[in-house]
């Protein structure tokens, strides 16, 4: 049987208000003696008392919970980001609700509504950008929020991103300097502003290297069917441009699927191509140890997102903060080559 504040008050012959103040950690501030505080806490522990968090949230105006909405919870990048956010939230005594929008703008909107109904103190979102109505709802509301990994350049909000354009420029430029002359781009989700920035970085690097920027080298893969679509797109690429000698993958899962393609086609990708990938994923270190990597600072992204959100919770009138972090270029990938 669940024990209530009223039950404890009756058992100790104290008022319900007294019990509430002490168990909410405000007993000393309210002037109760150490003996009374100790007596109440020990009795509450002995009967396994658990506070009603909803009622507590209503009375205190805070729930010590945060929401995180990511596009794909099974994606290694977003799984690692969720872990970083959860760890930092826990360090600040906040619990975290993690939700996946599955890249669906309508679902994102419903998840935002659900988290608001749970009375979370703030939300961190990696937006789908398929639909902006969820973000529009947050901008009209007083609930603090932070965008992470993705953002809207023309919407004033808190956000934490990486320097996508410069990171991709550095990576592609490095691939060209290693000898690649015909560097193909594999990308997806081109409706995302951050993906547009990565494409810009790729194109600028080719211009500065005086290399071919033939649009046939740019391969756009359907995100919803990328495992099948990448096969058709690579077949077509090699039939049209058999002299391709380099690849830039704008996201990690495309690199993994391309390697699957190379293996199934018996293509010696380790010696035939210079390759670079924006971020990384499981098994790349084994399958392509010399692939150049632009590694995203996932832990720092999580920490900064929580830090900005908590500052916004404490001061809802605070100015918006925009944080742009730098990737780490691993020029020789996971190998020990200089």
N, C-alpha and C positions, 0 to 999 in steps of 0.2 A: 504493500500500500504506500502510495506517494505521500511524503510528509510535507506539509505546508508551513508557511511562516506562522499562521495562526496556531497550528499544533505545537510548534516550538514555544511560542509566546505563552500558551496555556501551561505547558509543562514546566516552564521556568518562572511562571508568575510575573512575566514582564509584558510590556505592551508590544503590539505587533510592529509599531513604528520603531521601537528600540531594536528589535531583532533585525528589521530591515536595514537600519542605519549601520549596525555592526557588521552584518554579513555582506554589505556592499562596500566595506572597507572604510567607512566614514565614522566609525565609532569613536576614535580618539578625537577627531575634529569636533564631534558633537559633545565632547566632555564626559564620556562614559569612562569609568574606572578600568584599569587594566584587568582587574579581577572579573568584572562583569563581561568585558570583551572576551577574555579567555574562556569563561564559563559558557557563553553563547556559542563560540566557535567549536569548542570541544563537544558540546551536546549536538550541534548540527552535524559534525563529523560522525558521531556515534550512531545517529539515525539515518546516515547516508542522505542528507538533505541535498537536493539539486535545485537551484533557482529556476524560476520560469523566465527564460531568456527574452521572450517577447515582452512580458510585463516589465522586465528590467530595462529593456531598450526604450520602452515608452516613457518610463519614469526618468531615465538618465538622458534621453535624447541621443543615445549612441548605442550601437550593437557590437562594436569591436569586430565587425566582419567586413570583408571586402569581396567584390566580385571580379572575376577575370573571364573575359570572353575571347576565345581564340578560334581561328577558322577550322583547324583540323587537329584534334587532340592526339591522333595517331601519328602525326608528323613529328619526326625526331626533334626538329628545331623548336616547335611549339611545346612539345613535352618538356624539353629542357628549360624553356622560358618559364613555363608554369612552375617548374620546380624552383627556379631562382626567385620568382615572385612569392611563392608560398613560404620559402625559407626566410626571406626578408620580412614578410608580413608577420610570421611567427616571432621573429626577433623583436618586433614592436607590439607583441601581444594581440595580434589580429589573426582571426581565422579566415580562410579563403574558400569561396565557392568557385569552382572551375567549371566553365561551360564551353561547349563547342557549337559554333554556328553552322559548321559544315559548309562554309562559304555561301550560305543562304541569307540574303538580306532580310527576308521576312522572319526567319528564325532568330536572327540577331536582334531584331526589334522585339520579339516576344521574350527573349532571354533578358533583355534590358528591363522590360516591364516586370518580369518575374523577380529579378534581383531587387528592383525597387520595392516590390511588395514584401520582400524578405527584410526590408529596412537595412540593407547594407549601407555602410557609411560612405562608400565610394566604389567606383568601377574602373577597371583597366580593360581597354578594348583594343584588339588588333582587328580593325574593321574590314568587312567584306568588300566594301566599295561598290558592290553590285547594286545596293540600295543605300541611300543615306538617311532614311527616315529614323533609324535607331539613333544615329548620332544627332540628328536634328532634335529628337526628343530630349536628349541629354543637354544639348546647348540651351534649350528653352527651360530646363528644369534647374533647380538649385543643387542637385546632387553632383558632387565633385567627380570628375573623371579625367583619365589620361589615355591618350592614344599611344600605342606602342607598335613598333616595326612598320606600321603603315599610318598615313595621315592625309589630311586634306590641306594643301598649301594655301588655299584661300579661305579657310575656316579658322578663326581664332580659337585655339584650344591648347591645352597642355599636350605635349607629345615627346616621345623618345624614339629616335630613329638612328640609323647609321648613315654615313656619308656614301650613299649608293653610287652616285656618279663617279666620284673620285676613286672609290675602291675598285670599281670595275675598270676604270681607265688604267689604273696602276697594274691590275692583273693582266689585262689584254696587252698592254704595252710590253710587259715582261715576256709574255708568250711570243710576241713578235720579235723581241730582241734575242730570244732563244732560237730563232731561225724560221718560225712559221711565216709563210707568205700569203696563204689563203685560209684565213681564220673564220670558221663558221660560228654563228651565234645560234644557240638553242634556248628559246625562252617561252614563257607562257604568261597567262594573266596580264595581258598588256593593258587592260583597263586600270590596273593599279599604277598610281603615280610613281611609286618606288621602282616598278619594273620599267617604266619609261625612262627614269633616271639611269638605270643600269644599261639600257640600250644606248642612251646618249653617251655614257662613258665608253662603251664598246666602239661606237662610231668615231668618237673623237680620237681614241687611241689609234685606230686605223688611219685616220687622216694624218696624224702626227708621225706615223711610221711610213707614210707614203705607200700604203698597201691597198689592195683592191677592196673597195666597199660595195661590190656587186650585191644588189639586194637579194639575189638568189642565194647568197650565203646566210641570209637571215631566216631561220626556221622557227615558225610560230606554232607551238603545240597546244592542242586543246586540253585544258586542265581537267575537264570532267572525264576525259577518255585518253589520258596521256600515255598509258602503257601500250595501247594499241596504235594511237595516232603517231607516236614517235617512230614506229617501225615504217609506216607508209612515208612519213616525211623524210626519213634518212635514206630510204630506198630511192626516193626522187632526187634528193640532194646529190647522192653519189652518181646517179645516172646523168645528171646535168653538169656536175662539177667534180669529176673524178680526181682532180688534183688537190682537193682539200687536204691540208696538212696540219690544221689546228682547229681546236674547238674551245669555245667559251660557253660554259653552262651558267645561265643566269640564276639557277637555283639548284640545290643539291640533289633533289630526287630525279631531275632530268639527267644529271651525270650518271647516276646509278642505272637508269633505264637505258641510256646510250651504251654503257659498258655491257649490259646484258645483250643488246643488239650486236655489238662487236664480237662478243664471244660466240653467239649463235651463228654469225656469218663467218666465223673463223678469220676475223680481221685482227692482225697483230697491232692492236691499238697502242701498246706500250712503247713501240719503236716507230710506228708510222705517224703518230700525231703528237704535237705539243698541245697539252690540255690545261685548262684552268677552270675552276669552279667557284662560284660565289657561295661561300660557306661549305659545309661538309655534312656527311651522313655516315651511318654505320656501314662498315666494310670498305669504304673508300681507301682507307689506309692499307688494306690488304690487296684490293683489286687494282688500285692505281696509286702506288706509294710515291710516285714522282709527279703526280698531278699538282700543279700550283693551286694554292688555296687562298681565298680571301676570307679569313675566319671572322665571324661576327662575335662581338663581345656580349654573349648571352647573359652571363651573370651580372655584368654591369648594367645591361638594359633592364633586367628585373629589379635591381637595387634602385636605380634612378626612378623607375616608374612608381615604385612604392613610396619612395622618398617624396616625390612631387605630389603624389596623391594625398599622403598624410599631411603635408603642408597645406594643401587645399582644403582638407577637412577641418584643420585647425583655424584657417583663415579663409573663409569663402570669398573674401574681397581681394585676395592676393592676385597679382598679375599672372598671366599665363606664362608658362615656362616651356621653352623649346630646347631640347637637348639633342645634339647631333654628335654621335660617337664615331670613332674611327675603327675600321676593321684592321686585323693584323694580316699582313701579307706573308704567306709561307711560300717563298719562291721555288723551293724544291719539294714542296708537299711534305710528306711524312718521312721522306728519306733523309739520310745524313749527308747527301751530296752538297757541296758548297754552292 
